[in-house]
Amino acid sequence: MNNYTIFNDAKLAQYTLVNNISTPCYIYDKNLLDDTFSKASSALNKHFKNAFIHYAIKANHNPEIITYAKKYNMGIDCVSGGEVKRALDEGMKPSHVVFAGVGKADWEIELALQADIFAFNSESIQEIEVINELAKKQNKIAKICLRINPNIDAQTYHYISTGQFDDKFGIGFVETLAWLQSSASGLANIQVIGLHYHVGSQILKNSVFKELATTANEHVAKLKDLNINIKHINFGGGLGIDYLNPQENPIVNFDSYFAEIATNFGFKDELTVHFELGRSLVAQAGVLLSKVLFTKTTGNTNFVIIDAGMTELIRPALYQAKHKIVALAKDHSNLQPYHVVGPICESSDVFAKALMLPNLKRGDLVAIYSAGAYGKVLASEYNLRPTVQEYFI
């Protein structure tokens, strides 16, 4: 068993009491964050000579988390102008910032150009043409990595699958080749430096990453045959975590992940390899802490109504995602099934059904684990809910 504070029921409950913490709130374990970033960095350097991780800030854009990316010489992967600005405001070097996203607005592109970021991960030919026009106005050369849609099934939830032709992301490789051979040279303010991929999120099967690496081999080889030289390959992210057993698996197997790609990508020593990890770096380090408002029984169904809702953690409502839920500082010898629900005026505001928990009463604390990624960043003010606070311990 690990020694991280976030997984210690008594310490979490005590922290809330001593510091007079109001719920709902997010609590992050600084030691776990540091260990996770450290192990990811070490594993990367073990398997690659020239590689770089860009932390995917969309997972959690809290400034304090960005400090860990800087500490371990990681960059930032952004998908909006706001994220680019946040990265730069927190002292990230522009040369360590990449900007993806299927629908970049002109002002976002202009902001990134002014900052001289490392590269745009471009997702359509028309986008590249617009970047060229805006770069010309600034007398800049925009570096581009072409986001390829490789038509690979990530074997994950369909709303977070991004690498098949039916998904909105990326450009087909056939279309990419045609453009590179016919039109790319006509864009004087564009420099194509590499290829970018990202096939989905919460991927738990290494076979998906193996298929991605072998597909990238074919693409790079074809470019070489046509004397089209690139210097960078970006494999995106997508590495999943264990939502059901966070205490037993607080840090993912980064070594296995990087080894899978390093073993199967034949150009790893010729090109600079990039990764964009988000969830796997921060998810397990965060917990959503909530308090029981009421309990009731309707027919044969026991409900526990907590003060956190889908406005604080929308993943269960949006993806039918499951998170481990624990009643803090309670006797777990006498369990009963509860529907764990929030206060939002929506029937989808449900965290779990028929979950076995100890007898709960008003004021008891409940922890929802693995909430460090896509928790706070997806929070909303629906029902005019107040902004949820974040604490680092």
C-alpha positions as CSV (number, residue, x, y, z in Angstrom):
1,M,0.0,0.0,0.0
2,N,1.3,3.5,-0.9
3,N,1.8,6.2,1.7
4,Y,0.2,9.1,-0.1
5,T,-1.9,11.4,2.1
6,I,-4.7,11.5,-0.4
7,F,-5.4,7.8,0.1
8,N,-5.4,8.0,3.9
9,D,-9.1,8.3,5.0
10,A,-8.2,9.6,8.4
11,K,-5.7,12.2,7.2
12,L,-8.1,13.5,4.6
13,A,-10.9,13.9,7.1
14,Q,-8.6,15.5,9.6
15,Y,-7.2,17.9,7.0
16,T,-10.7,19.0,6.2
17,L,-11.6,19.5,9.8
18,V,-8.5,21.3,11.0
19,N,-8.4,23.7,8.0
20,N,-12.2,24.3,8.1
21,I,-12.4,23.3,4.5
22,S,-15.8,23.8,2.8
23,T,-17.1,21.1,0.5
24,P,-17.3,20.3,-2.3
25,C,-13.6,20.9,-3.1
26,Y,-10.7,19.3,-4.9
27,I,-7.6,18.2,-2.9
28,Y,-4.4,17.3,-4.6
29,D,-1.5,15.3,-3.2
30,K,1.8,17.1,-4.0
31,N,4.0,14.1,-3.3
32,L,2.0,12.0,-5.7
33,L,2.2,14.6,-8.3
34,D,5.9,15.0,-8.0
35,D,6.5,11.2,-8.0
36,T,4.3,10.8,-11.1
37,F,6.0,13.5,-13.1
38,S,9.4,12.2,-12.0
39,K,8.7,8.6,-13.1
40,A,7.3,9.6,-16.4
41,S,10.4,11.7,-17.1
42,S,12.7,8.8,-16.1
43,A,10.9,6.3,-18.2
44,L,11.0,8.5,-21.2
45,N,14.7,9.0,-20.9
46,K,15.3,5.3,-20.5
47,H,13.8,4.4,-23.8
48,F,14.5,7.5,-26.0
49,K,17.6,9.4,-26.8
50,N,15.8,12.5,-28.1
51,A,12.3,12.8,-26.8
52,F,10.1,15.3,-25.1
53,I,6.9,15.3,-23.0
54,H,4.3,18.1,-23.4
55,Y,1.9,18.1,-20.4
56,A,-1.6,18.2,-21.8
57,I,-2.9,21.2,-19.9
58,K,-6.5,20.4,-20.8
59,A,-6.4,17.7,-18.1
60,N,-5.8,20.3,-15.3
61,H,-4.7,23.9,-15.9
62,N,-4.0,24.8,-12.2
63,P,-0.8,26.9,-12.2
64,E,0.7,24.8,-9.4
65,I,0.6,21.7,-11.5
66,I,2.4,23.5,-14.4
67,T,5.3,23.9,-12.0
68,Y,5.8,20.2,-12.0
69,A,6.0,20.2,-15.8
70,K,8.7,22.9,-15.7
71,K,10.6,21.1,-12.9
72,Y,10.9,18.0,-15.1
73,N,11.7,19.9,-18.3
74,M,8.3,19.1,-19.9
75,G,6.5,21.4,-22.3
76,I,2.8,22.2,-22.5
77,D,0.3,20.8,-25.0
78,C,-2.5,23.4,-25.6
79,V,-5.8,23.1,-27.4
80,S,-7.0,26.7,-27.1
81,G,-5.7,30.3,-27.0
82,G,-6.5,30.5,-23.3
83,E,-4.3,27.5,-22.6
84,V,-1.5,29.0,-24.6
85,K,-1.8,32.1,-22.6
86,R,-1.9,30.2,-19.3
87,A,1.3,28.3,-20.2
88,L,3.1,31.5,-21.2
89,D,1.9,33.4,-18.1
90,E,3.2,30.6,-15.9
91,G,6.7,30.9,-17.3
92,M,6.7,28.1,-19.9
93,K,9.2,28.7,-22.7
94,P,7.4,29.4,-26.0
95,S,9.7,26.8,-27.6
96,H,8.2,24.2,-25.3
97,V,4.6,25.0,-26.3
98,V,2.6,23.1,-28.9
99,F,-0.9,24.1,-30.0
100,A,-3.4,21.6,-31.3
101,G,-7.2,21.8,-31.7
102,V,-9.5,21.1,-34.6
103,G,-11.0,24.7,-34.6
104,K,-8.4,27.4,-33.9
105,A,-9.8,30.9,-34.1
106,D,-7.8,33.6,-35.8
107,W,-7.0,35.4,-32.5
108,E,-5.7,32.1,-31.0
109,I,-3.4,31.6,-34.0
110,E,-2.2,35.2,-33.8
111,L,-1.5,34.9,-30.1
112,A,0.6,31.7,-30.7
113,L,2.4,33.3,-33.7
114,Q,3.3,36.4,-31.6
115,A,4.7,34.2,-28.9
116,D,6.8,32.1,-31.4
117,I,5.6,28.8,-30.0
118,F,7.3,25.6,-31.0
119,A,4.6,24.2,-33.4
120,F,1.0,24.1,-34.4
121,N,-0.5,20.6,-34.6
122,S,-2.7,21.4,-37.6
123,E,-5.8,19.4,-38.3
124,S,-7.0,20.5,-41.7
125,I,-5.5,21.9,-45.0
126,Q,-7.7,25.0,-44.7
127,E,-6.3,25.7,-41.2
128,I,-2.8,25.6,-42.5
129,E,-3.7,28.0,-45.3
130,V,-5.1,30.4,-42.7
131,I,-2.0,30.1,-40.5
132,N,0.1,30.9,-43.5
133,E,-1.9,34.1,-44.2
134,L,-1.8,35.2,-40.5
135,A,1.9,34.4,-40.3
136,K,2.6,36.5,-43.4
137,K,1.0,39.5,-41.7
138,Q,3.4,39.1,-38.8
139,N,6.4,38.3,-41.0
140,K,6.7,34.9,-39.2
141,I,7.4,31.4,-40.3
142,A,4.9,29.0,-38.6
143,K,6.2,25.5,-37.8
144,I,3.6,22.9,-38.5
145,C,3.1,19.2,-37.5
146,L,0.4,17.7,-39.6
147,R,-2.1,15.8,-37.4
148,I,-2.8,12.5,-39.1
149,N,-6.0,10.6,-38.6
150,P,-4.6,7.0,-38.9
151,N,-8.0,5.3,-38.7
152,I,-7.0,3.4,-35.6
153,D,-9.6,2.1,-33.1
154,A,-8.4,3.3,-29.6
155,Q,-10.7,0.7,-28.0
156,T,-12.0,3.2,-25.5
157,Y,-15.2,5.1,-24.9
158,H,-16.5,6.4,-28.2
159,Y,-16.7,10.1,-27.1
160,I,-13.0,10.0,-26.3
161,S,-11.9,8.2,-29.4
162,T,-10.2,10.6,-31.8
163,G,-8.2,8.5,-34.4
164,Q,-10.8,7.0,-36.8
165,F,-12.2,8.5,-40.0
166,D,-15.6,9.1,-38.4
167,D,-14.0,11.3,-35.7
168,K,-13.6,15.0,-36.4
169,F,-9.8,15.1,-35.7
170,G,-6.9,15.2,-38.1
171,I,-6.3,14.7,-41.8
172,G,-6.1,11.4,-43.7
173,F,-2.6,10.4,-44.7
174,V,-3.6,10.0,-48.4
175,E,-4.9,13.6,-48.4
176,T,-1.8,14.7,-46.6
177,L,0.5,13.2,-49.2
178,A,-1.4,14.8,-52.0
179,W,-1.2,18.2,-50.4
180,L,2.5,17.9,-49.6
181,Q,3.2,17.0,-53.2
182,S,1.0,19.6,-54.8
183,S,0.3,22.7,-52.7
184,A,2.6,22.8,-49.6
185,S,5.5,24.5,-51.4
186,G,3.2,27.4,-52.3
187,L,2.8,28.5,-48.7
188,A,5.9,30.6,-48.0
189,N,5.2,31.2,-44.3
190,I,4.7,27.6,-43.4
191,Q,7.4,25.1,-42.4
192,V,6.2,21.5,-42.1
193,I,8.4,19.9,-39.5
194,G,6.6,16.7,-38.5
195,L,3.6,14.5,-38.1
196,H,1.3,14.4,-35.1
197,Y,-1.1,11.7,-33.9
198,H,-3.5,11.2,-31.1
199,V,-6.0,8.4,-31.3
200,G,-7.9,8.7,-28.1
201,S,-7.9,8.9,-24.3
202,Q,-8.0,6.4,-21.4
203,I,-6.3,3.7,-23.6
204,L,-5.6,0.6,-21.5
205,K,-4.3,-1.7,-24.2
206,N,-0.7,-1.4,-25.3
207,S,-1.6,-3.1,-28.5
208,V,-3.2,0.3,-29.6
209,F,0.1,2.1,-29.1
210,K,2.0,-0.7,-31.0
211,E,-0.4,-0.3,-33.9
212,L,0.1,3.5,-33.8
213,A,3.9,3.1,-33.9
214,T,3.9,0.7,-36.8
215,T,1.5,2.9,-38.7
216,A,3.8,5.9,-38.1
217,N,6.7,3.7,-39.5
218,E,4.8,3.3,-42.8
219,H,4.0,7.0,-43.0
220,V,7.6,8.1,-42.3
221,A,9.0,5.6,-44.8
222,K,6.6,6.9,-47.5
223,L,7.7,10.5,-46.9
224,K,11.3,9.4,-47.2
225,D,10.6,7.7,-50.5
226,L,9.2,11.0,-51.8
227,N,12.2,12.9,-50.4
228,I,10.0,14.7,-47.9
229,N,12.1,15.1,-44.8
230,I,10.6,15.7,-41.4
231,K,12.3,16.0,-38.0
232,H,9.6,15.4,-35.5
233,I,7.0,12.7,-34.6
234,N,4.4,13.5,-32.0
235,F,2.5,10.4,-30.7
236,G,0.1,12.4,-28.6
237,G,-1.1,10.9,-25.4
238,G,-4.0,8.7,-24.3
239,L,-2.4,6.5,-21.7
240,G,-5.2,5.4,-19.3
241,I,-5.2,5.0,-15.5
242,D,-6.9,2.6,-13.1
243,Y,-10.1,4.3,-12.0
244,L,-11.3,1.3,-10.0
245,N,-8.2,0.7,-7.8
246,P,-6.4,4.1,-7.5
247,Q,-4.8,3.2,-4.1
248,E,-3.2,0.0,-5.6
249,N,-2.1,1.8,-8.8
250,P,-1.5,5.4,-8.1
251,I,1.1,5.7,-10.8
252,V,0.7,4.1,-14.2
253,N,3.3,1.9,-15.9
254,F,5.1,4.6,-17.9
255,D,8.0,2.2,-18.6
256,S,5.7,-0.3,-20.4
257,Y,4.1,2.5,-22.4
258,F,7.3,4.1,-23.6
259,A,8.9,0.7,-24.2
260,E,5.9,-0.3,-26.5
261,I,6.4,2.7,-28.7
262,A,10.2,2.6,-28.6
263,T,10.3,-1.1,-29.6
264,N,7.9,-0.7,-32.5
265,F,8.9,2.7,-33.9
266,G,11.8,2.2,-36.2
267,F,12.8,5.9,-36.6
268,K,13.1,6.7,-32.9
269,D,16.8,7.5,-33.1
270,E,16.5,9.6,-36.3
271,L,13.6,11.8,-35.3
272,T,12.7,13.8,-32.2
273,V,9.8,12.0,-30.6
274,H,7.1,13.9,-28.7
275,F,4.4,12.8,-26.3
276,E,1.4,14.7,-24.9
277,L,0.5,13.1,-21.6
278,G,-2.3,14.6,-19.4
279,R,-4.6,12.2,-17.5
280,S,-1.8,9.8,-16.6
281,L,0.2,12.6,-15.0
282,V,-2.4,14.2,-12.8
283,A,-5.6,12.1,-12.4
284,Q,-4.7,9.9,-9.5
285,A,-3.3,12.8,-7.5
286,G,-6.7,14.5,-7.1
287,V,-9.8,13.7,-5.1
288,L,-13.2,15.4,-5.1
289,L,-14.2,15.8,-1.5
290,S,-17.9,16.0,-0.7
291,K,-20.3,16.0,2.3
292,V,-23.5,14.1,2.7
293,L,-26.5,16.4,2.6
294,F,-29.3,13.9,3.0
295,T,-30.2,10.3,2.8
296,K,-33.5,8.8,1.9
297,T,-35.1,5.5,0.8
298,T,-37.6,5.4,-2.1
299,G,-39.2,2.0,-2.4
300,N,-36.2,-0.4,-2.0
301,T,-33.6,2.1,-3.2
302,N,-31.3,3.9,-0.8
303,F,-30.1,7.4,-1.9
304,V,-27.2,9.4,-0.5
305,I,-27.3,13.0,-1.7
306,I,-23.9,14.7,-1.5
307,D,-23.0,18.3,-2.1
308,A,-20.9,17.6,-5.1
309,G,-22.6,17.2,-8.4
310,M,-22.1,16.9,-12.1
311,T,-21.1,20.6,-12.0
312,E,-18.0,19.5,-10.1
313,L,-17.3,16.2,-11.9
314,I,-19.2,15.7,-15.1
315,R,-17.4,12.5,-16.3
316,P,-20.0,10.0,-14.9
317,A,-22.8,11.9,-16.5
318,L,-21.0,12.6,-19.8
319,Y,-19.1,9.3,-20.3
320,Q,-20.8,6.9,-17.8
321,A,-17.4,6.9,-16.2
322,K,-16.9,5.1,-12.9
323,H,-14.8,6.5,-10.0
324,K,-13.9,4.9,-6.8
325,I,-16.0,6.4,-4.0
326,V,-15.1,6.0,-0.3
327,A,-16.9,7.2,2.9
328,L,-14.1,8.7,5.1
329,A,-13.5,7.7,8.7
330,K,-16.4,5.2,8.8
331,D,-16.8,1.6,10.1
332,H,-16.9,-0.5,6.9
333,S,-18.2,-3.7,8.5
334,N,-21.9,-3.0,7.9
335,L,-22.4,-2.1,4.2
336,Q,-25.6,-1.4,2.2
337,P,-26.3,-0.3,-1.4
338,Y,-26.6,3.4,-2.1
339,H,-27.3,5.4,-5.2
340,V,-24.7,8.2,-4.8
341,V,-26.2,11.3,-6.4
342,G,-25.6,15.0,-6.5
343,P,-27.9,18.1,-6.0
344,I,-28.1,19.2,-9.6
345,C,-31.6,19.3,-11.1
346,E,-30.8,16.6,-13.7
347,S,-31.5,12.8,-13.5
348,S,-28.1,12.2,-15.0
349,D,-26.5,13.7,-11.9
350,V,-25.5,10.3,-10.6
351,F,-22.0,9.2,-9.5
352,A,-22.8,5.5,-8.8
353,K,-25.7,3.1,-8.4
354,A,-26.1,0.4,-5.8
355,L,-22.7,1.1,-4.4
356,M,-21.9,-0.7,-1.2
357,L,-21.1,1.8,1.5
358,P,-21.3,2.0,5.3
359,N,-24.4,3.5,7.0
360,L,-24.2,7.2,6.1
361,K,-25.7,10.2,7.8
362,R,-25.8,13.9,7.2
363,G,-22.4,15.6,7.5
364,D,-20.3,12.5,6.6
365,L,-17.4,13.0,4.2
366,V,-17.2,11.2,0.9
367,A,-14.1,11.1,-1.3
368,I,-14.4,10.5,-5.1
369,Y,-11.0,9.4,-6.3
370,S,-9.1,9.8,-9.6
371,A,-10.5,13.3,-10.1
372,G,-7.2,15.2,-10.8
373,A,-7.9,15.1,-14.5
374,Y,-11.0,16.4,-16.2
375,G,-12.6,17.4,-12.9
376,K,-12.1,21.1,-12.1
377,V,-11.4,22.0,-15.7
378,L,-14.8,20.7,-16.8
379,A,-16.7,22.3,-13.8
380,S,-19.6,24.6,-14.6
381,E,-21.8,27.1,-12.9
382,Y,-25.0,25.3,-14.0
383,N,-27.8,25.9,-11.5
384,L,-25.6,29.0,-10.5
385,R,-23.3,26.7,-8.5
386,P,-20.4,28.5,-6.8
387,T,-16.8,27.9,-8.0
388,V,-15.3,24.9,-6.4
389,Q,-12.0,25.4,-4.5
390,E,-8.7,23.5,-4.9
391,Y,-6.2,22.7,-2.2
392,F,-2.7,21.1,-2.4
393,I,-1.5,19.0,0.5
